[in-house]
Amino acid sequence: MVWSLLAPGKLCFRSWDEEGLAVVYNTASGDTHLIESPGMEILQLLQSSPDCVDGLTHTLQAMLPVGEPCFSAPYVSETLQQLMAIGLVSDTVP
């Protein structure tokens, strides 16, 4: 399964690193969402190109400093499901 943004190029982000939260504004729908930072990172990765859970998990793990907790594929999959429920991403079968 490949994941992609529902409205590519239509998302604006603002994050607060110390709080672990981000705001995503979808200019296509006019909706604003408060999400956790990992969700924002996933959305930003999908802005570059669609990807599968394993690819996203690998990229996220590579971005973390040594000693930080790792992202797991089930966590990434659950986050994608939440992002899909609020209309930011969609899944397709390649």
Secondary structure, DSSP 8 states (H G I E B T S, - for coil): -EEEESSTT-EEEEEETTTTEEEEEETTTTEEEEEEHHHHHHHHHHHH--B-HHHHHHHHHHHS-TTS----HHHHHHHHHHHHHTTSEEEE--
